[in-house]
Amino acid sequence: MVNNKEIYQLFKTSVLIKGAVSRAEIILGTIVLVIPASFFTTFAETLTRGELTDENRRKQDNSILSLCP
């Protein structure tokens, strides 16, 4: 059986974790409000540009291969 000391320690740990998550939400929410949305879309496009060009290249290669008998 779990004693009171262990329950208190688990409760205290969960409250600290909840506080850290709440603080992170406040900080990230403030950042999202300050930085324009275009920054995030440009950043996402920059990160995925290589994958998108590779996918387009694969489609072109497949279409060329489909023409070969």
ABEGO torsion letter per residue (X at the ends): XBBAAAAAAAAAAAAAAAAAAAAAAAAAAAAAAABBAAAAAAAAAAAAAAAAAAAAAAAAAAAAAAABX
